[in-house]
Amino acid sequence: MSESSIEKIISLAKRRGFVFPGSDIYGGLANSWDFGPLGVELKRNIKDFWWKRFVRERDDVVGIDGAIIMNPRVWEASGHLKEFSDPLIECKNCHHRFRPDAIPGVTVAKSRRSLDDSKPVLIIGSGVKCPHCGEDGGKYFDGQDVRQFNLMLKTFLGPVEDAASTVYLRPETAQAMFVDFKNVLDTTRKRLPFGIAQIGKSFRNEITPGNFIFRTREFEIMEIEYFVRESEWEERFEHWRKEMLNWMQAIGINPANVHEEEIPDGERAHYSKRTIDFEYDFPFGKKELYGLAYRGDFDLQNHQRASGVDLSYRDPQTGEQFVPHVIEPTWGVERTVLAVLADAYDDSEEGRVVLKLKPHLAPYKAAVFPLLANKPQLVELAKTIYDTLRKTMSVAFDDRGNIGKRYYSQDEIGTPACITVDFESLENATVTLRHRDTAKQERVPINEVALRIGEIVV
């Protein structure tokens, strides 16, 4: 997709109720977004499909819902207080601050989100301009130290705002699954290998968020911590690599737009022994969509040491006791929504935009229309069909304007099928069923409509 395509997606998202600017009537808040009536349905369908696929349909994964605010010692033990940072530079002309990799032509000879004793080296290419003021980057960026900026959002718990009451909004969902490892093990009696899954909000004080909902300070993650024996990690890593690729196809992401990037030594997160980024060809460039990491036993060992609680696993058959290693597949919810919209958006037909969403993800599974809004018998029958269908699925009802405009309106929001009640419906109890992608129509008995829609959205 061209870079201009993102503007088309943003326009569609706001116009049709997928995504609104946050705090819009007050002028908004930088990189804050609200999911509207259709967006929240799409987002929920993605999360529900993920939960069904990776939790309910597997007997080796269980779910939790951990707290957003955790004991600050969790973040000390996990290394986030020390390590979870981004390099930061400042334009000496306008004094705006940026993450170097957000400025074309600027690089830092240092790994992101990893601190050591070496000094980062700022490399300014020729022709670099400040993204804010447009002045010469060689003049206003060069020669300065690269500072490290901790990404954790800080707040206070209780009535007194002091160091003792300082807490953090979680920057990732993973730590709750490590902290709850023993509780889950004791209550479920799961045997290795098994996973703990969670969907939840995370918060990062990003220096330069942007690109619509791609990078925000408040976002949602679908994540699994999969506990394994050290000797099995490569086999399990490969299993989850394939699972993630299969997932992308199942939600309609074109494999041709996905690239696997092996992250080399020195560039991985501080806890990772191997990481693959699944990058996607967004309209604004190739960027990370999902991640798959082998975290070793870093987290459980650190929490065991810091808390004094035994987090080892005892094999019930052999009696062998050890701290498990972890494979971590991670899916960003907002990035999934954006990739799904990008691949589904089709304006190739003159005067018609079609959002070719996978039917099971579509906000509305069907729309019901009376052919004419001023004919009570048609409206009454259409309402009866609508009321029946919405007991088991999300359905729209529309009697405004001409039938062609109603079809195009539903095409634009991705509704897989439209059902029109016309005068023939009153005579022989059939309706017109129109298919989104082909625009083909067929007559279907009213008593078979629910079954046919169910077949379409499987």
C-alpha positions in Angstrom: 0.0 0.0 0.0 1.1 3.6 -0.7 1.8 6.0 2.2 -1.3 7.9 1.2 -3.4 4.8 2.0 -3.0 5.4 5.8 -4.9 8.7 5.3 -7.7 6.8 3.6 -7.8 4.3 6.4 -7.8 7.0 9.1 -10.6 8.8 7.3 -12.7 5.6 7.0 -12.0 4.8 10.6 -13.4 8.1 11.9 -16.2 8.5 9.4 -17.6 5.1 10.0 -17.0 4.7 13.7 -14.0 2.5 14.0 -11.5 4.8 15.7 -12.0 8.4 17.0 -9.3 10.8 18.2 -9.2 10.6 22.0 -10.7 13.6 23.9 -11.8 14.9 20.5 -14.1 17.7 21.7 -11.3 19.2 23.8 -8.9 19.3 20.9 -7.6 15.7 21.5 -4.6 14.3 23.3 -1.5 13.5 21.3 -1.6 9.9 20.0 -4.7 9.0 22.1 -7.4 7.1 20.3 -10.9 5.8 21.2 -12.5 2.8 19.5 -16.0 3.6 18.3 -19.0 1.3 17.9 -17.6 -0.6 14.9 -14.0 -0.5 16.1 -14.8 -2.0 19.5 -16.7 -4.8 17.7 -13.7 -5.5 15.4 -11.3 -5.3 18.3 -13.4 -7.6 20.5 -13.8 -10.1 17.6 -10.1 -10.3 17.2 -9.5 -10.8 20.9 -12.3 -13.4 21.2 -10.9 -15.3 18.2 -7.4 -15.2 19.8 -8.7 -16.5 23.1 -10.8 -19.2 21.4 -7.8 -20.3 19.3 -5.0 -20.2 21.9 -6.8 -20.9 25.2 -10.1 -22.6 24.8 -9.1 -24.9 22.0 -5.9 -26.0 23.6 -5.5 -28.1 26.8 -2.0 -26.8 27.5 -2.8 -23.1 28.0 -4.8 -21.4 30.7 -5.7 -17.7 31.1 -5.4 -15.1 33.8 -6.3 -11.4 34.1 -3.5 -9.7 36.1 -3.6 -6.3 37.8 -2.4 -3.3 35.9 -0.7 -1.9 39.0 1.8 -4.3 40.7 4.1 -4.1 43.6 7.1 -2.0 42.5 9.5 -4.8 43.5 8.2 -6.7 40.5 9.7 -4.1 38.2 12.9 -4.0 40.1 13.3 -7.8 39.9 12.3 -7.9 36.2 14.9 -5.4 35.3 12.5 -2.8 34.0 13.5 0.0 36.5 17.1 -0.3 35.2 16.8 -1.6 31.7 13.5 -0.5 30.1 14.6 2.6 28.3 14.9 4.2 25.0 17.7 6.5 23.6 16.7 10.2 23.6 18.1 13.1 21.7 17.0 16.8 21.5 17.0 19.3 18.7 19.0 22.2 20.1 17.0 24.6 17.9 13.4 23.8 18.9 14.1 21.7 21.9 11.8 18.9 20.9 12.9 15.5 21.9 12.9 12.4 19.8 13.9 8.7 19.7 16.7 8.6 17.2 15.3 5.8 15.1 12.2 8.0 14.5 14.3 10.4 12.5 15.3 9.2 9.0 19.1 9.2 8.6 19.9 9.2 12.3 21.2 6.0 14.0 22.6 5.1 17.4 25.4 2.5 17.6 23.7 0.9 20.6 20.9 -1.6 21.2 17.4 -0.3 22.0 16.1 -0.8 25.5 19.3 -2.2 26.9 21.9 -0.4 29.1 25.5 -1.2 29.5 28.7 0.6 30.3 29.5 1.6 26.7 28.6 5.1 25.5 26.0 5.3 22.7 27.3 6.8 19.5 25.0 9.2 17.6 25.4 8.9 13.8 24.0 11.8 11.7 23.6 11.2 8.0 23.7 13.8 5.3 20.6 15.9 4.7 19.0 15.1 8.1 16.3 17.5 9.2 14.6 18.0 12.5 11.0 16.4 12.2 9.6 19.4 14.1 11.3 22.6 13.0 12.9 21.3 9.8 16.4 22.7 10.6 19.7 21.1 9.8 20.1 17.9 11.9 23.9 17.9 11.4 24.0 21.3 13.2 21.3 20.8 15.9 21.6 17.1 16.7 25.3 16.4 16.3 27.8 16.3 19.2 25.2 15.7 22.0 25.1 12.7 24.4 22.4 10.2 23.8 20.4 10.0 27.1 18.4 7.0 28.2 14.7 7.6 28.9 12.8 5.1 31.1 9.5 4.2 29.4 7.5 3.3 32.5 4.6 5.6 33.5 4.8 6.5 37.2 2.0 7.3 39.6 1.3 7.2 43.3 -0.8 4.8 45.4 -2.7 6.2 48.3 -3.1 9.8 49.6 0.6 10.7 50.0 2.7 11.5 46.9 6.2 10.4 48.0 8.8 7.8 47.1 7.2 5.2 49.4 3.9 5.4 47.5 5.4 5.3 44.0 4.0 2.6 41.7 4.0 2.1 37.9 1.5 1.3 35.3 2.6 -2.0 33.8 4.7 -1.6 30.6 3.9 -5.2 29.7 1.5 -8.0 30.6 4.2 -10.7 31.0 5.2 -10.1 34.6 1.8 -11.0 36.1 2.1 -14.4 34.4 5.5 -15.0 36.0 4.4 -13.7 39.4 1.3 -15.9 39.2 3.2 -19.0 37.9 3.2 -20.8 41.3 -0.5 -20.0 41.9 -1.5 -21.3 38.5 0.7 -24.4 38.9 -0.8 -25.2 42.3 -4.5 -24.6 41.2 -4.5 -26.2 37.8 -1.9 -29.1 38.2 -0.7 -28.4 34.7 2.4 -30.3 33.5 5.1 -29.0 31.3 5.0 -27.8 28.7 2.1 -25.4 29.4 1.3 -21.8 29.0 -0.4 -18.9 30.7 -2.3 -16.4 28.5 -3.5 -12.9 29.1 -5.1 -10.0 27.2 -4.7 -6.7 28.8 -3.6 -3.0 28.7 0.0 -1.9 29.0 1.4 1.6 29.2 4.7 3.0 27.9 5.8 6.6 28.0 7.0 6.5 24.4 9.1 9.5 23.3 7.8 9.6 19.7 4.5 7.7 19.3 2.6 8.0 16.1 1.4 6.4 12.8 -2.2 6.4 13.9 -2.8 3.4 16.3 0.5 1.8 15.5 2.5 3.3 18.4 0.6 4.7 21.4 1.3 5.2 25.0 -1.7 3.1 26.0 -2.2 -0.2 24.2 -3.5 -3.7 24.5 -1.4 -7.0 24.3 -2.4 -10.6 23.7 0.4 -12.7 25.1 1.4 -16.2 26.2 4.2 -17.3 28.5 4.8 -20.9 27.5 6.9 -22.8 30.1 9.2 -25.5 28.8 12.2 -27.6 29.7 15.4 -26.0 28.6 16.2 -28.9 26.3 12.9 -28.4 24.5 13.0 -24.7 23.8 14.0 -24.8 20.1 11.2 -27.3 19.3 8.6 -25.2 21.2 9.9 -22.0 19.7 9.4 -23.4 16.2 5.9 -24.5 17.2 4.9 -21.0 18.2 6.6 -19.5 15.1 4.2 -21.6 12.9 1.2 -20.8 15.1 1.8 -17.1 14.7 2.1 -17.4 11.0 -1.1 -19.5 10.8 -2.9 -16.9 13.0 -2.0 -14.2 10.6 -3.6 -16.1 7.7 -6.6 -16.9 9.8 -7.4 -13.2 10.3 -6.8 -12.2 6.7 -3.3 -10.8 6.8 -1.6 -11.4 3.5 1.5 -13.5 4.0 3.3 -11.6 1.2 3.1 -8.5 3.5 4.8 -10.3 6.4 8.6 -10.7 7.0 10.4 -12.6 9.7 13.3 -10.6 11.1 15.8 -12.5 13.3 17.1 -10.0 15.9 20.9 -10.4 16.3 22.9 -10.4 19.5 23.2 -7.0 21.0 19.9 -5.7 19.7 17.5 -8.0 21.6 15.7 -7.0 24.8 17.8 -7.6 27.9 15.9 -10.8 28.8 15.9 -12.5 25.4 18.2 -15.2 24.1 16.4 -15.4 20.8 13.8 -13.1 19.2 12.0 -13.0 15.9 10.1 -9.9 14.9 7.2 -10.5 12.5 7.3 -7.3 10.4 4.4 -6.1 8.3 4.3 -3.8 5.3 2.2 -1.0 6.8 1.4 2.0 4.5 4.1 4.0 6.3 6.7 1.3 5.9 7.8 -2.1 7.2 7.4 -2.2 11.0 7.1 -4.7 13.8 3.7 -6.4 14.1 4.3 -9.3 16.5 7.2 -10.7 18.4 8.4 -14.2 19.5 11.0 -14.4 22.2 12.9 -17.1 24.1 13.3 -15.5 27.6 15.2 -18.5 29.1 14.7 -18.7 32.8 15.5 -15.0 33.4 12.1 -14.0 34.8 11.3 -16.9 37.1 14.9 -16.9 38.5 14.8 -13.2 39.2 11.4 -13.3 40.9 12.4 -16.4 42.9 15.6 -14.6 44.1 13.8 -11.3 44.8 10.7 -12.7 46.5 12.3 -15.7 48.3 9.5 -17.9 47.0 10.3 -21.2 45.3 9.2 -20.9 41.6 10.6 -24.2 40.5 8.7 -27.0 38.8 8.8 -30.6 40.1 8.2 -33.4 37.5 5.5 -35.6 39.0 6.9 -38.7 37.4 10.6 -38.3 37.8 10.8 -36.0 40.8 13.2 -33.8 38.9 13.0 -30.2 40.1 14.1 -27.1 38.0 13.1 -23.6 37.0 11.3 -23.7 33.6 12.4 -21.7 30.6 9.9 -19.6 28.7 8.8 -19.0 25.1 6.9 -15.8 24.7 4.7 -15.1 21.6 3.2 -11.6 21.7 0.5 -10.0 19.6 -0.4 -6.3 19.7 -4.1 -5.7 19.5 -4.1 -2.2 18.0 -1.4 -3.2 15.5 -3.5 -6.3 14.6 -6.5 -4.0 14.0 -4.4 -1.7 11.8 -2.9 -4.6 9.7 -6.3 -6.2 9.3 -7.8 -2.9 8.1 -4.9 -2.3 5.8 -5.1 -5.7 4.1 -8.9 -5.6 3.9 -9.2 -2.0 2.4 -10.1 -2.2 -1.3 -10.9 0.8 -3.4 -10.0 -0.7 -6.7 -13.5 -0.5 -8.1 -14.5 3.0 -9.1 -16.8 4.7 -6.6 -16.9 1.8 -4.2 -14.8 1.0 -1.1 -15.0 -2.5 0.2 -13.5 -3.6 3.5 -12.9 -7.3 2.8 -12.6 -8.4 6.4 -12.7 -12.1 7.3 -16.4 -12.6 7.9 -15.8 -13.9 11.5 -14.1 -10.6 12.4 -16.6 -8.2 10.8 -18.4 -5.9 13.2 -21.7 -6.8 11.7 -22.2 -10.3 10.4 -25.2 -9.2 8.3 -27.4 -6.2 7.6 -31.2 -6.4 7.2 -33.1 -3.9 4.9 -36.7 -3.4 4.0 -36.8 -2.5 0.3 -38.9 0.6 1.0 -39.1 2.4 4.4 -42.6 3.6 3.7 -44.2 0.2 3.4 -45.2 -1.0 6.9 -45.4 -4.7 5.9 -41.9 -4.7 4.5 -40.5 -2.9 7.6 -42.3 -5.2 10.0 -41.0 -8.4 8.3 -37.5 -7.0 8.1 -37.6 -6.1 11.8 -38.8 -9.6 12.6 -35.8 -11.1 10.8 -33.5 -8.6 12.4 -34.7 -9.3 15.9 -34.3 -13.1 15.3 -30.8 -12.8 13.9 -29.4 -10.5 16.6 -30.1 -13.0 19.3 -27.1 -15.0 18.1 -25.0 -12.5 16.1 -24.3 -8.8 15.6 -26.6 -7.5 12.9 -27.4 -4.0 11.5 -30.8 -2.6 10.4 -31.0 0.1 7.9 -34.0 1.6 6.1 -32.5 5.0 5.0 -32.0 6.0 1.4 -32.0 3.8 -1.7 -31.0 0.2 -1.6 -27.8 0.7 -3.6 -26.4 3.2 -1.2 -27.2 0.9 1.7 -25.3 -1.9 0.1 -22.3 0.3 -0.5 -22.5 1.6 3.1 -22.3 -2.0 4.4 -19.5 -2.9 2.0 -17.4 0.0 3.4 -17.6 -1.3 6.9 -17.0 -5.0 5.9 -20.5 -6.5 6.5 -20.3 -9.9 4.7 -24.0 -10.2 3.7 -27.0 -8.1 3.3 -30.6 -9.3 3.5 -33.3 -7.4 1.6 -37.0 -7.8 2.3 -39.0 -7.0 -0.8 -42.6 -7.5 -2.1 -41.7 -11.1 -3.2 -40.8 -11.8 0.4 -44.5 -11.2 1.3 -45.6 -13.7 -1.3 -43.3 -16.6 -0.9 -41.3 -16.1 2.3 -37.9 -15.6 0.6 -35.4 -12.7 0.8 -32.6 -11.4 -1.3 -29.2 -12.4 0.1 -26.3 -10.2 -1.3 -22.7 -11.2 -0.9 -20.2 -8.4 -0.1 -17.1 -9.4 -2.1 -18.9 -10.4 -5.3 -22.1 -8.3 -5.0 -23.9 -11.4 -6.3 -27.5 -12.0 -5.1 -29.6 -15.0 -4.4 -33.1 -15.8 -3.1 -33.1 -17.6 0.3 -36.1 -18.9 2.3 -36.6 -16.8 5.4 -36.4 -19.8 7.7 -32.9 -20.6 6.3 -31.4 -17.1 6.6 -29.7 -17.7 10.0 -28.2 -21.0 8.8 -26.8 -19.3 5.6 -25.3 -16.4 7.5 -23.8 -18.9 9.9 -22.1 -20.7 7.0 -20.7 -17.4 5.6 -19.2 -16.2 8.9 -17.6 -19.4 10.1 
